[in-house]
Amino acid sequence: MDVAERRVPLNRERVLLAAVDLADRTGLDALSMRNLAQELGVVPMALYKHVANKDELLDGMVDTVVAGIPAASPAGDWKTAVRERILGARRALLRHPWAWRVINSRTDPTPAMLAHLDAVIGLFLTGGFTPDQVHHFIHTLGTRLLGYTPELFNDATPLPPEAQLEMARAMAPRFPNLALMAMSAAHEAATVVGSGCDDQFEFEFALDLLLDGFDRLPRPA
């Protein structure tokens, strides 16, 4: 960072954007108030004028990411709009792979998370569903509303295809149905959930099943 950049006065937005960028580059575990202060060219105490502590920093980082989820196009029907909004959330999390861990650790939703939830609820209501139906939809979708399920954002390194195939063969005598499914899957070593799964396809497959199921429910006259 050059001298001119260091002279730019700090504000909350600049602190949060720098924290998001640092987490993107170095990972969440490497993020600390000291490292962030060094990145901004200030002493650590300067950060506490804008965020009270590390937890508030993380909440602000989540809000920065979630606030970037694009609004759904008003031209489509409710199903298209909900799908577009949720997949937009997934794209945001894929750009910031650390964010799901922070979201998953929060006991209370942040303001941007509540705004996103409010927008999705509004899309369902415009589709003619009752508030009670929408309440069940929200529970059914779970974290998928924010673009992730834990198994599709896993830090573990998957086994190579050869090792997974060997494991499937070894379990075949005792668990033949499980082994058959494992061996029949198309192996893609780069996926997060392991060889045999296309992460994005799995996410969209389940999302579409849920939305199609919601669509079959009767609406009030």
trRosetta pair geometry for C-beta under 8 A, 3 or more apart (Angstrom, degrees):
i j d omega theta_ij theta_ji phi_ij phi_ji
1 5 4.8 -114 -172 84 93 134
1 6 5.9 111 131 -58 115 87
1 39 7.2 108 -29 177 136 49
1 40 7.6 85 -58 -142 176 19
1 41 5.4 -125 92 -40 139 121
2 5 5.3 98 58 9 69 101
2 6 7.3 -131 105 -6 38 92
3 6 5.6 -58 -150 36 36 112
3 7 6.6 35 154 -23 67 105
4 7 5.9 -58 -156 30 32 111
4 8 7.6 47 147 -36 60 90
5 8 5.9 -36 -167 3 42 114
5 41 7.3 122 103 7 89 144
6 40 7.7 120 -123 158 69 53
6 41 3.7 -76 -118 109 107 158
6 42 7.8 166 -156 -54 87 71
8 14 7.1 -175 122 -128 118 158
10 14 5.8 -140 -147 75 55 128
10 15 6.2 52 -169 -55 104 98
10 40 6.7 55 -99 171 112 140
10 42 6.4 -7 -54 -48 138 161
10 46 6.1 124 10 155 161 112
10 47 7.7 -115 -175 -97 154 49
10 49 7.3 106 98 69 126 118
10 50 6.3 -116 144 -32 111 141
11 14 5.1 91 52 10 71 103
11 15 7.2 -136 95 -6 35 91
11 50 6.6 138 176 -112 29 133
12 15 5.7 -58 -151 36 32 112
12 16 6.3 27 157 -16 68 108
12 50 4.3 180 -90 -166 67 106
12 51 7.1 121 -132 -52 88 78
12 60 7.0 -121 177 -146 101 148
13 16 5.9 -59 -147 38 30 107
13 17 6.2 26 158 -17 66 109
14 17 5.9 -54 -142 39 29 109
14 18 6.2 29 158 -18 63 109
14 40 7.5 104 137 -127 105 123
15 18 6.0 -61 -150 38 26 109
15 19 6.3 26 153 -20 64 108
15 36 7.3 58 -162 163 82 127
15 40 7.1 -17 -108 -78 66 155
15 47 6.0 129 -136 -138 132 85
15 50 4.8 146 1 103 154 147
15 51 6.2 -155 127 -15 146 112
15 57 7.5 -95 144 -125 112 95
15 60 7.7 22 99 115 100 151
16 19 5.6 -54 -146 35 32 112
16 20 6.4 34 154 -19 66 103
16 51 7.8 127 -70 -61 82 127
16 57 7.5 -174 -102 -154 71 66
16 60 4.5 -110 -105 141 122 114
16 61 5.9 -170 -157 -82 86 55
16 63 7.7 -45 -159 69 149 95
16 64 4.9 169 150 -55 120 138
17 20 5.7 -50 -148 35 32 111
17 21 6.3 31 154 -17 64 107
17 64 6.7 -176 -81 -150 57 149
18 21 5.7 -55 -147 39 32 112
18 22 6.2 33 154 -21 66 107
18 36 6.3 115 116 -159 110 90
18 39 5.6 156 175 114 117 124
18 40 5.5 47 172 -72 172 100
19 22 5.7 -53 -144 37 30 111
19 23 6.3 29 156 -17 64 106
19 31 6.6 71 -161 -153 85 129
19 36 5.5 -2 -93 -121 83 132
19 57 5.8 -166 -125 180 165 106
19 60 7.5 75 56 91 146 105
19 61 5.2 -100 109 -85 119 115
20 23 5.9 -57 -148 39 28 108
20 24 6.3 33 152 -24 63 106
20 61 5.3 162 -75 -145 81 92
20 64 5.4 -112 -55 99 141 142
20 65 6.7 166 -127 -59 127 90
20 96 6.6 -48 -164 -119 97 135
21 24 5.6 -52 -149 32 31 116
21 25 6.4 18 157 -11 64 110
22 25 6.0 -64 -148 42 30 104
22 26 5.8 -23 173 24 69 114
22 30 7.8 -131 157 101 94 98
22 31 5.8 118 112 -108 112 93
22 35 6.7 145 -177 126 144 109
22 36 6.0 -143 19 -100 166 76
22 39 5.4 -92 -83 -67 128 168
23 26 6.9 -75 -121 57 22 77
23 27 6.7 -37 -163 144 58 11
23 28 5.3 28 -148 -87 108 59
23 30 8.0 164 -115 64 51 84
23 31 5.0 -11 -85 -61 87 136
23 61 6.7 66 4 -162 151 148
23 96 7.1 45 102 -159 113 98
23 98 4.9 -110 165 53 115 155
24 95 7.7 -25 -120 150 123 70
24 96 5.9 -73 -89 -117 95 74
24 98 7.4 -129 -81 13 43 116
26 30 4.0 -94 142 80 114 142
26 31 6.9 144 82 -59 112 69
26 35 7.7 -111 78 163 163 148
27 30 5.1 84 68 10 86 104
27 31 7.5 -139 102 -21 48 87
27 98 6.4 147 -156 -79 48 126
28 31 5.6 -48 -158 13 41 118
28 98 3.9 152 -47 -154 108 130
28 101 6.1 -135 17 71 168 137
28 102 7.0 -165 -127 -50 143 99
30 35 6.6 141 152 -125 78 178
31 35 6.4 -137 -145 69 35 130
31 36 6.7 40 -163 -53 81 104
32 35 4.6 92 51 8 83 100
32 36 6.8 -149 89 -5 42 87
32 54 7.8 -40 -143 -108 52 122
33 36 5.7 -55 -144 40 30 112
33 37 6.2 35 155 -23 64 106
33 44 5.1 77 134 -151 102 108
33 47 5.6 -163 -158 67 98 154
33 48 8.0 28 -156 -56 139 86
33 54 6.3 -104 -45 -81 104 88
33 57 7.3 -166 -87 -34 86 161
34 37 5.8 -54 -149 34 28 111
34 38 6.5 29 152 -18 62 105
34 44 5.3 -35 -95 -82 57 128
35 38 5.6 -54 -151 35 33 113
35 39 6.4 38 149 -23 65 104
36 39 5.4 -51 -150 32 34 115
36 40 6.4 19 155 -7 66 108
36 47 6.4 73 101 -97 118 149
36 57 7.6 -138 -23 -156 172 148
37 40 5.9 -65 -148 46 31 102
37 42 5.2 -98 -160 79 82 75
37 43 6.1 -15 -179 152 136 16
37 44 4.2 -108 -31 -84 160 54
37 46 6.6 125 -131 49 106 99
37 47 5.6 -102 -79 -31 94 120
38 41 7.5 36 -174 -73 31 33
40 46 7.8 -140 101 91 130 127
40 47 7.7 130 40 -79 148 98
42 46 4.0 -80 158 55 130 150
42 47 7.1 145 92 -47 126 75
43 46 5.3 111 62 -12 70 101
44 47 5.9 -46 -170 17 49 113
44 48 7.7 45 144 -21 70 99
45 48 5.8 -49 -162 23 49 114
46 49 6.3 -40 -174 11 46 113
47 50 6.2 -77 -170 46 48 98
47 51 6.1 -27 160 44 89 96
47 57 7.7 7 166 -87 124 126
48 51 6.8 -77 -117 74 38 57
48 52 6.7 48 -155 -138 79 28
48 53 7.7 30 -121 -71 94 45
51 56 4.6 174 -167 102 87 109
51 57 4.4 77 162 -72 160 76
51 60 6.2 -106 -102 3 120 145
52 56 4.7 86 41 1 85 154
53 56 5.4 99 51 11 64 100
53 57 7.2 -114 107 -6 37 92
54 57 5.3 -53 -151 34 36 117
54 58 6.4 35 153 -19 68 103
55 58 5.7 -53 -149 35 33 109
55 59 6.4 34 152 -18 65 104
56 59 5.6 -49 -146 36 35 113
56 60 6.3 36 154 -19 65 106
57 60 5.8 -59 -152 38 29 111
57 61 6.4 32 151 -22 65 105
58 61 5.5 -50 -147 33 34 114
58 62 6.5 36 153 -19 65 101
58 102 5.0 -160 -178 -144 108 124
58 105 8.0 -32 150 77 148 124
59 62 5.8 -53 -152 34 32 111
59 63 6.4 32 151 -18 65 106
59 106 7.1 105 -101 -110 85 125
59 110 5.0 160 -167 -100 90 122
60 63 5.5 -52 -147 37 35 113
60 64 6.4 41 152 -25 65 102
61 64 5.6 -50 -151 30 33 115
61 65 6.7 28 152 -14 64 104
61 99 7.4 -147 133 -111 98 87
61 102 6.7 -46 85 162 113 177
62 65 5.8 -59 -152 39 33 108
62 66 5.9 22 157 -11 70 112
62 99 6.2 131 -113 -156 70 93
62 102 5.2 -148 -69 114 110 125
62 103 5.8 139 -134 -75 128 78
62 106 7.1 -29 -29 -46 174 143
62 110 5.3 146 93 4 118 152
62 112 7.0 -179 121 60 77 121
62 113 6.9 -9 142 -46 118 110
63 66 5.9 -58 -134 45 30 105
63 67 5.7 36 163 -26 66 110
63 110 4.8 -122 -67 142 95 140
63 111 6.1 29 -118 59 127 85
63 112 3.8 141 -141 0 72 128
63 113 7.5 -90 -94 -19 68 76
64 67 6.1 -53 -142 33 21 112
64 68 7.1 22 154 -21 54 107
64 112 7.8 -150 -20 -22 20 167
65 68 6.0 -66 -166 28 31 112
65 92 5.6 130 173 161 85 112
65 93 7.2 77 164 -87 131 56
65 95 7.9 179 -142 78 101 102
65 96 5.1 -102 -116 47 132 156
65 99 4.8 -111 105 -119 176 149
66 69 5.9 -23 -170 -10 49 112
66 89 7.5 9 -132 -131 74 94
66 92 7.0 115 -102 129 34 154
66 110 7.1 150 33 73 146 119
66 112 4.0 136 86 128 115 119
66 113 5.5 -59 -161 -72 172 61
66 115 7.8 133 131 60 114 98
66 116 5.5 -94 179 -33 111 138
66 146 7.3 -45 -112 -142 111 103
67 112 4.5 -84 -57 -129 82 134
67 115 7.6 38 -103 67 73 139
68 92 5.5 150 88 -125 101 122
69 85 7.0 61 156 -166 119 71
69 88 4.9 108 -165 124 82 106
69 89 4.9 3 -119 -86 135 66
69 92 5.2 -76 -82 -27 77 150
69 116 5.9 53 52 -112 147 120
69 147 7.8 -158 -109 -35 125 134
70 85 7.9 -136 86 -117 64 57
70 88 4.8 -119 46 -150 84 144
71 85 7.4 -15 -157 -104 34 98
71 119 6.9 -120 -125 -159 83 145
72 76 7.1 -87 164 49 106 118
72 80 7.8 142 -172 117 121 70
72 81 3.8 99 147 -161 147 79
72 82 7.2 -18 -83 -56 162 22
72 84 4.5 119 -126 82 93 116
72 85 4.4 -58 -52 -55 111 95
72 88 7.5 -149 -75 -2 69 140
72 119 7.7 154 8 157 100 115
72 123 6.4 44 43 -96 151 139
73 76 5.4 79 84 -2 101 101
73 80 7.8 -41 62 126 101 110
73 81 6.7 -131 61 -106 59 83
73 84 6.4 -35 14 121 85 172
74 81 7.5 36 -108 -106 30 130
76 79 8.0 -102 149 68 110 57
76 80 3.4 -104 169 91 136 131
76 81 5.0 171 82 -53 108 78
76 84 6.9 122 41 -11 155 138
77 80 5.2 91 52 14 69 103
77 81 6.9 -136 98 -6 32 96
77 127 7.3 77 167 -110 83 95
78 81 5.7 -62 -146 40 29 112
78 82 6.1 27 159 -19 68 106
78 123 5.4 141 -150 165 80 80
78 124 6.4 99 -175 -108 128 31
78 126 5.7 175 -91 87 108 86
78 127 3.0 -44 -13 -76 174 111
78 128 7.7 -132 -18 12 154 76
79 82 6.0 -52 -143 36 28 107
79 83 6.2 28 157 -17 62 110
79 127 7.2 94 -41 -114 65 140
79 211 5.2 114 -147 172 98 122
79 214 7.9 166 -101 78 97 112
79 215 6.0 0 -78 -76 134 124
80 83 5.8 -59 -147 40 27 112
80 84 6.1 29 155 -22 64 110
81 84 5.7 -54 -145 36 28 112
81 85 6.3 28 156 -20 63 107
81 123 4.8 -155 109 -145 120 128
82 85 5.8 -56 -148 36 30 111
82 86 6.3 23 158 -13 66 109
82 120 6.2 79 -131 -149 87 85
82 123 5.0 165 -71 117 82 139
82 124 6.7 59 -83 -65 133 76
82 127 8.0 -29 -28 -37 123 141
82 211 6.4 168 87 -114 127 122
83 86 6.1 -60 -145 40 27 105
83 87 6.1 19 160 -11 65 112
83 207 6.6 119 -124 143 84 124
83 208 7.4 38 -114 -88 127 71
83 211 6.2 -21 -68 -64 100 167
84 87 6.1 -59 -141 43 25 105
84 88 6.2 33 154 -25 62 108
85 88 5.5 -54 -151 32 28 116
85 89 6.7 32 149 -21 62 100
85 116 7.8 157 172 -164 113 86
85 119 6.6 -168 -145 119 148 115
85 120 5.8 -175 110 -91 147 87
85 123 6.7 -158 -2 -22 148 160
86 89 5.5 -47 -154 30 36 114
86 90 6.7 38 147 -19 64 100
86 120 7.3 69 -63 -112 87 128
86 141 7.7 -112 -110 -164 141 133
86 144 6.6 17 -162 149 131 80
86 145 6.3 -93 -113 -141 103 34
86 147 6.2 169 -180 -80 62 66
86 207 6.2 176 107 -140 146 139
87 90 5.3 -45 -149 33 40 116
87 91 6.5 45 150 -21 65 99
87 147 7.3 108 -131 -117 17 95
87 204 7.2 30 -96 -96 115 97
87 207 7.7 152 -62 113 88 172
88 91 5.7 -49 -149 33 34 112
88 92 6.6 37 150 -21 63 103
88 147 7.6 -101 85 -84 40 127
89 92 5.6 -53 -153 32 34 114
89 93 6.6 28 152 -14 66 105
89 116 6.9 91 -94 -165 124 140
89 145 7.2 18 57 142 171 44
89 146 5.2 -138 170 -168 139 36
89 147 3.2 -155 115 -41 88 115
89 148 8.0 -111 130 -15 102 73
90 93 5.8 -57 -149 39 34 107
90 94 6.2 35 153 -21 67 106
90 147 3.4 -169 -68 -158 51 100
90 148 6.7 145 -114 -60 76 61
90 200 7.9 123 148 -123 142 82
90 203 6.4 115 -121 153 152 155
91 94 5.6 -53 -145 36 32 113
91 95 6.6 35 153 -21 63 102
91 147 7.3 -103 14 -146 44 143
92 95 5.9 -56 -157 32 31 111
92 96 6.8 -16 158 23 65 105
92 99 7.5 -51 130 65 87 163
92 147 6.5 147 49 19 89 171
93 96 6.2 -78 -143 63 34 78
93 97 7.2 75 160 -106 69 36
93 99 5.3 -130 -127 69 75 118
93 100 5.4 60 -160 -53 128 97
93 146 7.3 90 -53 143 135 83
93 147 4.7 169 5 104 126 126
93 148 5.3 -102 127 -49 170 117
93 153 7.0 -66 151 -87 126 145
94 97 6.8 16 -149 -79 33 76
94 147 7.9 -108 -20 156 82 126
96 99 4.3 58 111 -25 111 118
97 100 7.4 -40 -174 14 45 101
97 153 6.9 178 -160 -150 78 105
98 101 5.8 -58 -173 33 57 114
98 102 6.7 49 140 -17 81 104
99 102 5.7 -58 -156 37 42 109
99 103 6.1 40 151 -19 74 107
100 103 5.5 -54 -145 40 36 113
100 104 5.9 37 155 -23 68 109
100 143 7.9 74 -152 177 102 129
100 146 7.8 146 -115 116 80 115
100 147 8.0 -119 -88 89 106 87
100 148 4.5 -54 -116 79 132 176
100 150 7.6 165 153 -104 126 54
100 153 4.4 54 59 109 161 165
101 104 5.7 -54 -144 37 27 112
101 105 6.4 23 156 -19 61 111
101 153 7.7 -139 -47 132 74 122
102 105 5.8 -63 -150 36 30 109
102 106 6.8 40 152 -37 64 100
103 106 6.0 -48 -156 12 33 115
103 113 7.2 146 -133 -96 103 134
103 143 7.6 124 122 -143 122 107
103 146 6.0 -171 178 138 157 158
103 148 7.7 127 69 44 140 132
104 143 7.2 12 -94 -118 87 143
104 150 6.8 85 -111 -91 147 101
106 109 6.7 98 123 -94 133 33
106 110 6.8 -74 -149 -33 161 88
106 113 7.9 175 87 -12 157 164
109 113 4.0 -131 -169 95 101 127
109 114 5.1 128 117 -56 126 80
109 117 7.0 -15 -168 -9 165 139
110 113 4.7 96 51 7 73 105
110 114 7.2 -137 95 -5 38 87
111 114 5.7 -56 -149 36 33 111
111 115 6.4 33 153 -21 67 104
112 115 5.5 -49 -146 35 36 114
112 116 6.4 39 153 -20 65 102
113 116 5.7 -51 -150 34 32 112
113 117 6.4 32 151 -17 65 106
113 146 7.0 -16 -134 -98 97 127
114 117 5.6 -53 -146 39 33 112
114 118 6.2 38 153 -23 65 106
115 118 5.6 -51 -146 35 31 115
115 119 6.5 34 153 -22 63 103
116 119 5.8 -54 -152 32 31 112
116 120 6.6 26 153 -15 65 104
116 145 7.5 132 129 149 109 99
116 146 7.0 81 115 -103 148 79
117 120 5.9 -56 -149 37 33 108
117 121 6.3 34 153 -19 66 106
117 138 7.3 56 -157 -136 103 126
117 145 6.6 42 -104 155 78 143
118 121 5.7 -53 -147 37 30 112
118 122 6.4 35 152 -23 63 106
119 122 5.6 -53 -152 33 31 115
119 123 6.8 34 150 -22 63 101
120 123 5.6 -50 -154 29 36 113
120 124 6.8 35 150 -16 65 101
120 138 7.7 124 106 -102 121 92
120 145 6.0 -147 40 -152 176 106
121 124 5.8 -56 -155 36 35 111
121 125 6.3 34 150 -20 68 107
121 134 5.6 88 -145 167 81 137
121 138 7.0 -6 -86 -71 94 124
122 125 5.6 -54 -145 37 33 112
122 126 6.4 32 156 -18 66 104
123 126 5.9 -53 -148 35 31 109
123 127 6.8 35 149 -23 60 105
124 127 5.5 -58 -159 30 36 116
124 129 5.0 -44 163 48 90 131
124 133 7.7 -157 163 104 122 97
124 134 4.4 134 110 -113 141 109
124 137 5.9 173 -123 66 154 161
124 214 7.8 -75 -131 173 108 145
125 128 8.0 116 176 -20 34 11
125 129 6.4 -95 -100 63 36 79
125 131 7.2 14 -99 -79 108 66
125 134 6.3 -22 -63 -60 76 152
127 219 7.8 -139 131 -94 73 137
128 219 4.0 13 134 -150 114 152
128 220 7.5 -158 172 46 87 67
129 133 4.3 -117 -176 86 106 131
129 134 5.3 127 112 -55 123 86
129 137 7.3 35 151 -23 164 140
129 214 7.4 -31 -84 177 145 106
129 217 7.3 51 -115 87 104 124
129 219 6.2 -96 -85 -111 45 95
130 133 4.7 100 54 5 78 100
130 134 7.0 -144 94 -4 42 87
130 219 7.7 161 -28 -146 78 65
130 220 6.0 75 -62 -14 108 119
131 134 5.5 -55 -145 38 34 112
131 135 6.4 46 152 -30 65 100
132 135 5.5 -45 -152 24 33 118
132 136 7.1 29 151 -13 61 100
133 136 5.9 -58 -160 36 36 108
133 137 6.4 40 145 -24 69 104
133 214 7.7 117 165 -152 110 93
133 217 6.3 159 -143 123 132 151
134 137 5.2 -48 -148 32 39 118
134 138 6.4 43 154 -24 68 100
135 138 6.0 -52 -153 29 29 111
135 139 6.9 24 151 -12 61 105
136 139 5.8 -57 -152 39 36 109
136 140 6.1 35 152 -22 68 109
137 140 5.6 -60 -148 37 30 111
137 141 6.2 23 158 -15 67 108
137 210 7.9 117 -150 165 80 109
137 214 5.7 46 -109 -110 115 133
138 141 6.1 -56 -145 38 28 106
138 145 6.8 17 -145 -67 70 146
139 142 6.9 21 178 -66 36 69
140 210 6.1 163 133 -147 118 122
141 144 4.6 -114 -178 67 77 106
141 145 4.8 88 123 -53 125 87
141 207 8.0 46 -131 -122 96 77
141 210 6.3 127 -88 153 77 159
142 145 6.9 -167 91 -2 25 93
142 149 7.5 61 96 -107 118 90
143 146 5.7 -56 -170 42 63 102
143 148 5.6 -49 144 83 111 74
143 149 5.8 134 80 -102 111 51
143 150 7.2 67 63 -34 160 74
144 147 7.4 71 -170 -66 40 9
144 148 7.3 -143 -104 66 38 24
144 149 5.9 -1 -74 -59 81 94
144 203 7.4 164 -134 -157 99 87
144 206 7.1 -124 -109 108 148 116
144 207 6.2 -179 177 -90 132 92
144 210 7.7 121 94 21 159 161
148 152 6.1 -158 -156 77 69 104
148 153 4.9 -12 -155 -11 127 132
149 152 5.0 70 59 15 81 107
149 153 7.6 156 74 10 38 87
149 203 7.0 -177 11 -110 105 88
149 206 7.8 7 -24 71 149 156
150 153 6.4 -81 -145 56 32 83
150 154 6.9 70 156 -75 67 84
151 154 6.0 -5 -153 -44 37 122
151 192 8.0 143 150 115 53 104
151 193 5.4 49 154 -112 92 109
152 192 6.0 93 -166 77 43 131
152 193 6.0 -32 -97 -52 55 112
152 199 5.0 126 -150 -157 96 99
152 202 6.5 -168 -92 86 120 119
152 203 5.7 78 -131 -69 169 107
153 192 6.6 -16 -102 164 24 162
154 192 5.3 140 41 165 84 102
154 193 6.6 100 18 -93 129 53
158 164 7.8 -8 168 -57 98 130
158 189 6.9 -174 89 -161 121 59
158 191 6.9 34 -14 80 160 68
158 192 7.3 161 -36 -175 117 21
158 193 7.4 48 -84 106 130 21
158 194 4.1 166 -134 -110 124 59
158 195 6.0 155 150 -21 135 71
159 163 4.2 -110 172 88 116 124
159 164 5.0 143 91 -55 117 86
159 167 7.4 61 99 -9 166 137
159 194 6.8 20 34 -141 78 103
159 195 7.0 -78 79 6 74 112
160 163 5.1 89 60 9 77 103
160 164 7.2 -150 95 -5 38 89
160 189 6.1 1 -137 -127 59 124
160 195 7.4 48 172 -40 25 139
161 164 5.7 -60 -146 39 33 109
161 165 6.1 34 157 -21 69 107
161 187 4.2 74 -124 174 124 145
161 189 5.5 -86 -33 -73 97 99
161 195 4.6 160 -94 -138 73 162
162 165 5.8 -55 -149 35 29 111
162 166 6.4 31 152 -20 63 106
163 166 5.6 -52 -149 35 33 113
163 167 6.5 35 151 -20 64 104
164 167 5.6 -51 -149 35 34 113
164 168 6.4 38 151 -22 65 103
164 182 6.9 -141 162 177 97 113
164 187 7.2 163 70 -122 133 118
164 194 6.7 136 -100 174 145 110
164 195 4.9 -168 26 55 158 124
164 196 7.1 -141 143 -19 151 115
165 168 5.6 -51 -150 33 34 114
165 169 6.5 34 152 -18 65 103
165 182 8.0 171 -109 135 44 101
165 183 6.5 81 -135 -115 77 82
165 187 7.6 -39 -56 -78 105 148
166 169 5.8 -53 -150 35 32 111
166 170 6.4 33 152 -22 65 106
167 170 5.6 -56 -149 35 32 113
167 171 6.5 19 158 -11 66 108
167 182 7.6 -85 94 154 92 155
168 171 6.2 -64 -148 41 29 101
168 172 6.7 54 150 -53 62 92
168 178 8.0 -147 -136 124 79 76
168 179 4.7 128 -177 -147 77 76
168 182 4.0 -159 -108 101 123 127
168 183 4.7 161 140 -58 149 88
169 172 5.6 -29 -157 -11 35 122
169 179 7.0 110 -86 -158 21 125
169 183 7.4 84 -62 -82 69 128
171 174 6.0 -76 -166 56 61 94
171 175 4.7 -22 161 47 104 108
171 178 6.3 -52 127 91 132 114
171 179 5.0 -177 88 -73 90 107
171 182 7.9 60 59 27 126 150
172 175 7.2 -79 -109 69 16 60
172 176 5.7 48 -169 -109 63 62
172 179 3.9 -163 -90 133 69 173
172 180 7.7 96 -124 -48 91 65
173 176 7.3 9 -132 -67 9 86
175 178 4.1 -14 149 37 116 120
175 179 5.8 129 96 -24 80 92
176 179 5.7 -60 -145 40 30 111
176 180 6.1 35 158 -25 67 106
177 180 5.7 -50 -147 31 30 113
177 181 6.6 28 155 -15 62 104
178 181 6.0 -57 -153 36 31 108
178 182 6.3 28 153 -18 65 109
179 182 5.6 -56 -145 38 32 111
179 183 6.1 21 161 -12 68 111
180 183 6.2 -62 -144 41 25 103
180 184 6.1 18 160 -18 63 115
181 184 6.0 -65 -143 37 26 107
181 185 6.8 38 158 -39 62 99
182 185 6.3 -48 -158 9 29 113
182 196 6.5 -69 -153 -92 57 166
185 195 7.5 133 103 132 118 70
185 196 3.1 52 114 -152 141 102
185 197 7.1 -17 -180 -53 141 56
186 196 6.7 131 66 -134 39 47
186 198 7.8 7 79 -35 114 102
187 195 4.2 7 -150 180 87 110
187 196 5.6 -18 -98 -63 58 61
188 191 4.9 70 98 -20 106 110
188 195 6.2 169 55 -137 39 60
188 196 7.2 -151 25 -11 73 14
188 197 7.1 -109 51 67 106 36
188 198 6.0 58 29 -81 156 72
189 195 5.4 -7 -90 -89 52 102
191 194 6.5 -30 90 54 103 18
191 195 7.0 143 43 -90 106 30
191 196 8.0 -109 52 54 142 41
191 197 5.1 -166 129 85 156 78
191 198 6.1 -127 -94 -110 137 29
191 199 5.0 169 -154 -31 98 93
192 199 5.1 51 28 -83 99 139
193 197 4.3 -40 79 82 115 152
193 199 5.9 147 0 -92 102 84
193 202 6.8 -15 18 28 155 164
194 197 5.9 63 65 20 66 114
197 201 7.9 -161 -179 64 62 102
197 202 5.5 2 -169 -43 104 138
198 201 3.8 46 91 19 115 119
198 202 6.3 163 79 -19 59 84
199 202 5.9 -59 -148 34 26 109
199 203 6.4 24 156 -18 64 107
200 203 5.7 -54 -149 35 33 112
200 204 6.2 21 159 -10 67 109
201 204 6.1 -62 -144 44 29 103
201 205 5.8 36 157 -29 67 110
202 205 5.6 -51 -141 32 27 116
202 206 6.6 20 162 -11 61 106
203 206 6.5 -65 -156 39 25 102
203 207 6.2 22 153 -17 64 113
204 207 5.4 -56 -141 40 34 114
204 208 6.0 33 161 -20 69 106
205 208 6.2 -59 -149 36 23 106
205 209 6.6 25 152 -19 60 107
206 209 5.6 -52 -149 34 33 115
206 210 6.5 31 155 -17 65 105
207 210 5.9 -59 -154 37 31 109
207 211 6.3 23 155 -14 67 109
208 211 5.8 -54 -140 41 33 107
208 212 6.0 34 159 -19 66 108
209 212 6.0 -58 -146 38 25 110
209 213 6.4 27 154 -20 62 109
210 213 5.6 -58 -151 36 30 112
210 214 6.4 32 153 -20 66 103
211 214 5.6 -49 -147 34 35 112
211 215 6.4 39 152 -25 64 105
212 215 5.5 -53 -150 31 32 116
212 216 6.9 34 152 -24 62 102
213 216 5.9 -54 -156 27 34 111
213 217 7.6 44 148 -32 61 95
214 217 6.0 -46 -167 10 42 115
